Amino acid sequence: MSRKTLTIASLSTIVCALAADAAAEDFKSSRFLTYTAEAQANYISTSAVAAASIAALNSSTQAKCLGDWVSKHRASGYQPVLDAMRKYPDDHPTGLILAVLQKECGAFKYVN
């Protein structure tokens, strides 16, 4: 397998394993906000790093932006995402994470 395929497969496995609970239809941001700060930060960080890794295969500019975003917001526990979750408690956490990342670093639309 190519390195690119292995990277995508590895990231997909990690995200799927961590998001088992998140796949539940009733998983909402209001529930996510009851998790410990460490669990919240780990989930958000994993999602953002996975997005940055995929972006790196498509847009180095977007990948750098996402990496910078992770570094900038790590100490605050990714406050912009938590703020969005408080504002939209009935939305799925992953959708809000992606919305915040797209607002900051652009859409995840790639043309091959």
Helices and strands as residue ranges (DSSP letters): H 3-18, G 21-23, H 29-32, H 37-56, H 60-73, H 79-87, H 93-105
